[in-house]
């Protein structure tokens, strides 16, 4: 403390020693805040961001049901140190804090009315939901969570059963396809053998008919040739034949009228009908 006396008010001067201490203190505080902020995680999609952070939003550590604000580690410090803010109710960070407050009584929705299946505040249980079955919200949450977990397990079990059924059906289809391919191959083999047998039988039948035709043609040619020879001999005899006027007696007519042995007709057999 300065004990020097002055008759007039002196001009104020900056205490360089205290000024330097304040500057160092501010610099240290800024470095500490900067280091603390860098260590905290930046809010990612799906996470609750700090409502106080400007610029880059850090991940909220707690939400205040009185302030209806979510705080990161840095901005939460006053609620942990100041006596007036220590009385505020802090919960794990959640979004839409306004929706967690009773619109009628402006109190946190900390209870659940099973009768009306709705969230209520402490005043609701005394007024509007009197004599209703009311339990703590956390208790109802745990019960619902367990129930949903059981339903989820049942659903997953049903999904697994259906997946196994799908695998069985696919396996059955694969086996059916293999059987179909095998039956097709066997059918093709049978019909191919049958086709070859029919073609072979048809070829043999055609060859047999052709051979018969050739034999018939040869026989016909032989008969035709023999008949043509007989015709030639008959025509020759016809030119040399005597008339009744040139004969001296009736015996010569009778002798000359006899049919020579070489002029007898050869009969061609009727063709046989082919089998249908």
KOLMAR-74272 format. One line per 4 residues: number of its first residue (from 1); for each residue x, y, z of C-alpha. Coordinates in pm, whole numbers, padded with zeros to 5 digits. Last residue first. Example, Ala and Ser with C-alpha at 12.3 -4.5 7.8 and 13.67 -1.06 7.14 Angstrom:
BEGIN
2 = 01367 -00106 00714; 01230 -00450 00780
***
This chain:
BEGIN
276 = -04858 -10163 -09556; -04703 -10483 -09682; -04630 -10475 -10053; -04880 -10636 -10294
272 = -04733 -10911 -10503; -04696 -10846 -10873; -04892 -11085 -11100; -04666 -11343 -11268
268 = -04581 -11294 -11635; -04719 -11582 -11857; -04489 -11726 -12126; -04667 -11791 -12457
264 = -04593 -12114 -12662; -04419 -12038 -12986; -04128 -12282 -12951; -04359 -12581 -12935
260 = -04510 -12504 -13277; -04882 -12449 -13295; -05048 -12692 -13533; -05206 -12534 -13843
256 = -04935 -12658 -14078; -05011 -13018 -13997; -05386 -12972 -14041; -05342 -12793 -14369
252 = -05099 -13061 -14492; -05353 -13326 -14409; -05621 -13143 -14607; -05439 -13186 -14935
248 = -05219 -13022 -15184; -05158 -12701 -14986; -05095 -12378 -15168; -05457 -12266 -15157
244 = -05483 -12340 -14783; -05208 -12072 -14714; -04848 -12151 -14624; -04655 -11973 -14334
240 = -04317 -11817 -14414; -04409 -11463 -14331; -04583 -11574 -14014; -04288 -11791 -13918
236 = -04066 -11485 -13912; -04323 -11288 -13717; -04349 -11572 -13470; -03972 -11593 -13433
232 = -03948 -11220 -13363; -04238 -11236 -13118; -04066 -11526 -12943; -03744 -11328 -12915
228 = -03936 -11027 -12781; -04102 -11251 -12526; -03764 -11384 -12406; -03626 -11031 -12377
224 = -03935 -10913 -12192; -03915 -11208 -11955; -03544 -11140 -11879; -03606 -10767 -11838
220 = -03895 -10840 -11605; -03681 -11073 -11393; -03410 -10809 -11371; -03667 -10541 -11280
216 = -03819 -10765 -11011; -03476 -10835 -10861; -03395 -10461 -10862; -03728 -10383 -10699
212 = -03669 -10647 -10432; -03327 -10496 -10362; -03482 -10149 -10343; -03749 -10270 -10101
208 = -03483 -10433 -09880; -03263 -10120 -09890; -03559 -09901 -09793; -03649 -10134 -09506
204 = -03287 -10140 -09383; -03272 -09759 -09392; -03602 -09733 -09207; -03478 -09979 -08941
200 = -03156 -09776 -08896; -03350 -09451 -08878; -03588 -09601 -08624; -03297 -09738 -08413
196 = -03112 -09405 -08431; -03426 -09222 -08323; -03483 -09466 -08037; -03123 -09425 -07922
192 = -03158 -09046 -07937; -03494 -09069 -07759; -03339 -09267 -07474; -03030 -09044 -07447
188 = -03239 -08726 -07454; -03463 -08868 -07182; -03161 -08962 -06967; -03012 -08613 -07006
184 = -03349 -08451 -06927; -03392 -08674 -06622; -03044 -08578 -06497; -03108 -08207 -06553
180 = -03443 -08231 -06372; -03284 -08417 -06080; -03011 -08150 -06053; -03274 -07876 -06066
176 = -03476 -08048 -05795; -03164 -08072 -05577; -03093 -07701 -05629; -03457 -07613 -05557
172 = -03444 -07817 -05234; -03124 -07637 -05132; -03289 -07301 -05204; -03593 -07406 -04999
168 = -03374 -07521 -04710; -03174 -07197 -04721; -03497 -06994 -04720; -03621 -07197 -04424
164 = -03295 -07124 -04240; -03346 -06755 -04311; -03703 -06783 -04190; -03591 -06941 -03864
160 = -03325 -06671 -03819; -03582 -06396 -03874; -03813 -06556 -03619; -03525 -06574 -03369
156 = -03437 -06211 -03442; -03800 -06117 -03380; -03804 -06308 -03053; -03480 -06141 -02943
152 = -03621 -05800 -03040; -03936 -05875 -02843; -03727 -05963 -02539; -03514 -05650 -02581
148 = -03828 -05443 -02621; -03959 -05584 -02294; -03627 -05522 -02120; -03617 -05165 -02252
144 = -03978 -05111 -02155; -03899 -05225 -01802; -03583 -05014 -01785; -03773 -04712 -01913
140 = -04056 -04770 -01669; -03803 -04774 -01385; -03630 -04465 -01523; -03959 -04281 -01549
136 = -04038 -04349 -01185; -04373 -04523 -01138; -04733 -04398 -01134; -05048 -04613 -01113
132 = -05316 -04346 -01090; -05473 -04234 -00762; -05413 -03868 -00857; -05315 -03818 -01216
128 = -05445 -03463 -01276; -05352 -03310 -00940; -05102 -03483 -00712; -04939 -03705 -00973
124 = -04929 -03413 -01216; -04731 -03209 -00961; -04442 -03458 -00969; -04422 -03446 -01347
120 = -04590 -03679 -01594; -04495 -03909 -01885; -04786 -04091 -02051; -04950 -04434 -02057
116 = -05275 -04311 -01900; -05288 -04576 -01628; -04918 -04648 -01643; -04836 -04288 -01551
112 = -04462 -04233 -01590; -04253 -04006 -01370; -03962 -03765 -01414; -04118 -03523 -01661
108 = -03931 -03218 -01539; -04152 -02932 -01414; -04308 -02644 -01602; -04650 -02724 -01453
104 = -04863 -02744 -01768; -04601 -02793 -02037; -04429 -03061 -01830; -04065 -03059 -01939
100 = -03899 -03335 -02137; -04013 -03190 -02472; -03823 -02870 -02396; -03508 -03079 -02355
96 = -03524 -03175 -02721; -03195 -03364 -02729; -03042 -03558 -02444; -02714 -03543 -02253
92 = -02713 -03756 -01937; -02896 -03577 -01658; -02830 -03274 -01440; -03083 -03135 -01193
88 = -02994 -02785 -01083; -02902 -02749 -00715; -02534 -02708 -00804; -02623 -02397 -01001
84 = -02668 -02174 -00697; -02361 -02318 -00524; -02129 -02251 -00817; -01867 -02523 -00874
80 = -02026 -02812 -01062; -02287 -02615 -01253; -02018 -02355 -01334; -01798 -02633 -01487
76 = -02056 -02750 -01742; -01929 -02504 -02003; -01590 -02672 -02020; -01715 -03031 -02010
72 = -01982 -02972 -02275; -02323 -02845 -02172; -02683 -02918 -02279; -02943 -02653 -02199
68 = -03295 -02672 -02054; -03171 -02444 -01774; -03364 -02641 -01513; -03340 -02985 -01673
64 = -02967 -02940 -01727; -02805 -03168 -01986; -02465 -03329 -01932; -02146 -03410 -02123
60 = -02229 -03246 -02454; -01993 -03316 -02745; -01824 -03004 -02875; -01976 -02773 -03138
56 = -01720 -02593 -03353; -01825 -02230 -03393; -01990 -02121 -03072; -02028 -02366 -02786
52 = -02322 -02296 -02552; -02570 -02557 -02680; -02315 -02840 -02652; -02387 -03109 -02910
48 = -02589 -03430 -02850; -02450 -03718 -03058; -02619 -03869 -03363; -02381 -03699 -03607
44 = -02055 -03623 -03426; -01988 -03358 -03162; -01619 -03275 -03135; -01449 -03467 -02859
40 = -01281 -03293 -02569; -00901 -03290 -02553; -00878 -02986 -02780; -01124 -02799 -02560
36 = -00925 -02870 -02244; -00602 -02756 -02410; -00767 -02434 -02529; -00916 -02372 -02186
32 = -00579 -02430 -02019; -00401 -02210 -02273; -00659 -01936 -02219; -00624 -01962 -01841
28 = -00243 -01946 -01864; -00260 -01641 -02089; -00505 -01474 -01855; -00284 -01544 -01552
24 = 00026 -01419 -01734; -00152 -01098 -01827; -00277 -01054 -01471; 00073 -01104 -01332
20 = 00219 -00856 -01583; -00040 -00598 -01487; 00030 -00652 -01117; 00399 -00578 -01168
16 = 00340 -00293 -01412; 00113 -00108 -01177; -00047 00127 -01421; -00045 00493 -01325
12 = -00326 00715 -01213; -00263 01088 -01238; -00240 01247 -00895; -00530 01396 -00704
8 = -00407 01712 -00541; -00241 01764 -00206; -00081 01418 -00219; 00049 01196 00060
4 = 00273 00890 00003; 00169 00583 00197; 00142 00341 -00104; 00000 00000 00000
***
